[in-house]
Amino acid sequence: MVFDWAGTVVDFGSRAPAMTFVETFSAQGVPVTEAEARAPMGLPKSDHIRTIGMMARVAEAWREIHGSAFDESAVDRLYEAFTPRQVMAVRAHADVIAGVVSVVDALRRRGIRIGSTTGYPRIVMAAITDLVASQGFVPDAMVCADDLPVTRPTPLGMWRCLIELGVWPAWSAVKVDDTVPGLLEGRDAGAWTVGILASGNAAGLTRAEWDALDDRGRQEVRDRSSAALARARPDFTIDTVADLLPVIDEIGHRLWCGERPGG
């Protein structure tokens, strides 16, 4: 099992990265909406900044405010300002999502190894690994966005994680993620993929907001999140990691029948 972090195992609603992108661009005099900040979610953070800055509306606003095009020097300046903000934000949103620890414990009892990949750089992850470990989530391997020259949406980070776990072939692994780049990372690696609908970036809700919805409201969120993740063609979708074990049973059955991911 290879898990994403924000919106998957911690930070219900993926609040920390979304709000930090909004704050970082606003501090440069170029406000961005939460929807614009969330659109590239899952990419390494420098690529995420670059993608926001190249959006037509944002690029035009940047030129008007700064008198020059949004270029690599702007990416570098924003990333430098973004990183310390992100460290503070992830520490404030480091709560492990309900059900994650019990599911991971159940997976370990089945002999399943636990890995993770993330769009965060290692300096950001260093700020929360102890906090998350104290709540019971400790993966056997973790690959961060800056551990390789290129990671998401390519499969390279996923492959490195599988190497560190000593797991092969890739179709014996499952990637769980709430973003298109993270799911593509798993799909293109040859693994099964499970998209997160309720606790992830596409929904963007806090736990309290999700709990307050009625059945119709929850289904609307699921439909919206499913549409947002459709480009990655996940093999399965679930509300949160708490719903994962029946999917693992189904994958086991499909493997026994000779099926492979993406079929």
ChimeraX attribute file (.defattr): number of C-alpha atoms within 10 A of each C-alpha:
attribute: neighborCount
match mode: 1-to-1
recipient: residues
	/A:1	23
	/A:2	26
	/A:3	22
	/A:4	23
	/A:5	23
	/A:6	30
	/A:7	30
	/A:8	28
	/A:9	29
	/A:10	23
	/A:11	25
	/A:12	28
	/A:13	27
	/A:14	27
	/A:15	23
	/A:16	22
	/A:17	28
	/A:18	22
	/A:19	17
	/A:20	23
	/A:21	27
	/A:22	20
	/A:23	21
	/A:24	22
	/A:25	22
	/A:26	13
	/A:27	12
	/A:28	15
	/A:29	13
	/A:30	20
	/A:31	17
	/A:32	19
	/A:33	14
	/A:34	16
	/A:35	13
	/A:36	19
	/A:37	22
	/A:38	22
	/A:39	18
	/A:40	19
	/A:41	24
	/A:42	29
	/A:43	22
	/A:44	21
	/A:45	23
	/A:46	21
	/A:47	17
	/A:48	21
	/A:49	23
	/A:50	19
	/A:51	19
	/A:52	21
	/A:53	26
	/A:54	16
	/A:55	13
	/A:56	10
	/A:57	12
	/A:58	20
	/A:59	18
	/A:60	17
	/A:61	19
	/A:62	22
	/A:63	13
	/A:64	12
	/A:65	11
	/A:66	13
	/A:67	10
	/A:68	12
	/A:69	16
	/A:70	19
	/A:71	12
	/A:72	11
	/A:73	10
	/A:74	18
	/A:75	19
	/A:76	14
	/A:77	11
	/A:78	20
	/A:79	21
	/A:80	13
	/A:81	17
	/A:82	21
	/A:83	19
	/A:84	13
	/A:85	19
	/A:86	26
	/A:87	20
	/A:88	15
	/A:89	19
	/A:90	23
	/A:91	18
	/A:92	13
	/A:93	18
	/A:94	22
	/A:95	17
	/A:96	23
	/A:97	20
	/A:98	15
	/A:99	14
	/A:100	20
	/A:101	18
	/A:102	14
	/A:103	16
	/A:104	23
	/A:105	15
	/A:106	13
	/A:107	17
	/A:108	13
	/A:109	10
	/A:110	9
	/A:111	9
	/A:112	14
	/A:113	19
	/A:114	23
	/A:115	23
	/A:116	24
	/A:117	27
	/A:118	26
	/A:119	29
	/A:120	25
	/A:121	17
	/A:122	15
	/A:123	14
	/A:124	20
	/A:125	20
	/A:126	12
	/A:127	17
	/A:128	19
	/A:129	16
	/A:130	14
	/A:131	15
	/A:132	17
	/A:133	12
	/A:134	11
	/A:135	13
	/A:136	15
	/A:137	20
	/A:138	17
	/A:139	18
	/A:140	13
	/A:141	17
	/A:142	24
	/A:143	27
	/A:144	21
	/A:145	21
	/A:146	18
	/A:147	13
	/A:148	12
	/A:149	8
	/A:150	13
	/A:151	25
	/A:152	25
	/A:153	22
	/A:154	18
	/A:155	22
	/A:156	19
	/A:157	29
	/A:158	32
	/A:159	22
	/A:160	18
	/A:161	22
	/A:162	25
	/A:163	12
	/A:164	14
	/A:165	18
	/A:166	10
	/A:167	16
	/A:168	12
	/A:169	11
	/A:170	19
	/A:171	19
	/A:172	16
	/A:173	24
	/A:174	23
	/A:175	26
	/A:176	29
	/A:177	36
	/A:178	35
	/A:179	30
	/A:180	24
	/A:181	24
	/A:182	30
	/A:183	32
	/A:184	26
	/A:185	27
	/A:186	33
	/A:187	27
	/A:188	19
	/A:189	21
	/A:190	22
	/A:191	28
	/A:192	26
	/A:193	29
	/A:194	25
	/A:195	29
	/A:196	30
	/A:197	32
	/A:198	30
	/A:199	28
	/A:200	28
	/A:201	29
	/A:202	27
	/A:203	25
	/A:204	23
	/A:205	19
	/A:206	17
	/A:207	15
	/A:208	9
	/A:209	10
	/A:210	18
	/A:211	10
	/A:212	11
	/A:213	13
	/A:214	9
	/A:215	9
	/A:216	9
	/A:217	12
	/A:218	18
	/A:219	14
	/A:220	13
	/A:221	21
	/A:222	20
	/A:223	13
	/A:224	15
	/A:225	25
	/A:226	21
	/A:227	13
	/A:228	18
	/A:229	22
	/A:230	11
	/A:231	12
	/A:232	19
	/A:233	18
	/A:234	24
	/A:235	18
	/A:236	16
	/A:237	23
	/A:238	19
	/A:239	19
	/A:240	24
	/A:241	27
	/A:242	17
	/A:243	15
	/A:244	21
	/A:245	14
	/A:246	10
	/A:247	15
	/A:248	16
	/A:249	11
	/A:250	12
	/A:251	21
	/A:252	14
	/A:253	12
	/A:254	13
	/A:255	14
	/A:256	10
	/A:257	9
	/A:258	8
	/A:259	13
	/A:260	16
	/A:261	20
	/A:262	15
	/A:263	6
